Amino acid sequence: MGHLIWLSPAQMRRIEPYFPLSHGIPRVDDRRIISGIIFVIKNGLRWRDAPKEYGPHKTIYNRFIRWSRLGVFNRIFSELAAKGGKPNELMIDATHLKAHRTAASLLKKGMFPDVSDAPKVG
């Protein structure tokens, strides 16, 4: 499948030093699982919707959760960012979350704490 994301061997060599050591039992192919994690997150998919080529969705999910709790991804990101030097340009993320239409009435009903310092109307 041409639309799948696969980390190159060079990319894997850059991040492998940050992987935790295996505890005697060989892990499932790191390249396949990490590529699956990236694919799922990049495309905003549910774990169970990961293409079969990346392996069982439960394995992809478990590796993501386990390594996230260990701080593996944070170390990878911070080290790669530190090695990159000062950026030539900065980007502003315009991502937003869409609230459900009933969310606006929660404050009026007293179901959502009012944390603003704005004067009360009415």
Secondary structure, 3 states (H helix, E strand, C coil): CCCCCCCCHHHHHHHHHHCCCCCCCCCCCHHHHHHHHHHHHHHCCCHHHCCHHHCCHHHHHHHHHHHHHHCHHHHHHHHHHHHCCCCCCCCCCCCCCCCCHHHHHCCCCCCCCCCCCCCCCC
